Amino acid sequence: MSEIFAGVTTSGETRLIGEVAQGAACGCFCRACGSPLVAKQGDVLSWHFAHVAKQENPECYVGALNLIRRLAIEDILGNAVLNLPECHVTIRRRSGLGHSDAKLVWQPEFERWVDFSMDAPKGATVARIRLVDGGVAELSVEATESSISALPVAVGDTGMIACRFPIPAPQHLRTFEAAMAQIRATAAWQWIRVPAGAAQVRHAIEQLDAQDRLEAARIDKLAHQRAVEAGSRWAGIAKRNRAGEAFLRPRQAPGIPPTSGGEEGAGDLLPGRSPGCTLTFYKLPGEKLWVRYMRADKRYVVIPFPGHPWVGWENDLPPAVGRYDPELQAYVLDDVFRGMEALAELSSTVKSGRSLAEFISDPCQD
Ligand SMILES: [Zn+2]
């Protein structure tokens, strides 16, 4: 479909093909090239305008499309109150345990038009709308030849609504009323950006924040419980070890001063560690000692005790614990609880603390 269905009169008014006299008497000109038009209103072909001199260009059809878009914009802006589409948005928050989603649906209320520009080009803002809750939304209006599918929704300071409508078929493009009825019936209204200031969005973000804090507290509590549970086992092993060398005493001490400080002064022994986070130590059969900690990016990782890796450690832990990440050179616990449980089950000893030094010195001190 690429026939011209609209022209302009000498006084600049838009006329559709069914609204003019037949033939050269139509008195219309091409909006794009300015050439005089003749109206073809036959029985066989769909009604259309033709250029008198037949020098029609693709731009001429685009000009007609712009006219219909302009009429749609006028029609929309002519509403004193606009029925806005519902807001549907999912706010996703990433966290140590994956992510949490808040699905929101609400009905924003139109208050008034703030400003508008009838001749805004395709893709530009046609008008700005003041919402009852104080937010502002921009409106774009597009005529489209492709089918209309839902667009992704984001959250932004200023909202954005798209009104998209399919170009009506030729039989609906004969009069303004028929064209508008068709456009109103087929237009798809959708929020592209929902205003971040909307109460629903602010409330959901507050709830996600609270959930984050709760989750962090739960992980801390679980780590603490593990440490307490392991306490008695730990004391027993420590007692047995006291006569000889504690298994945690480094056999050689590359990079770890045996008596002083700890990891703070010894370089990046726990890469990416979140400052001050709890360390948890797991001793597995074969004198394999692992350290679990939280990274600054909120991911939990497990590595061999710094300075004491063994050949093949990258393949030592089962998938239930986590997956080995070659970039981090650590196991990443995608599911923190499941990973901790699986590690604890494999371990003869579990102990928590704040620094590596606590596990180099006499382990039964606390
Ligand atoms: Zn033309």
Residues whose N, C-alpha, C, O or C-beta is under 5 A from the ligand:
A	BS01	ZN	C30 A32 C33 G34 S35 C60
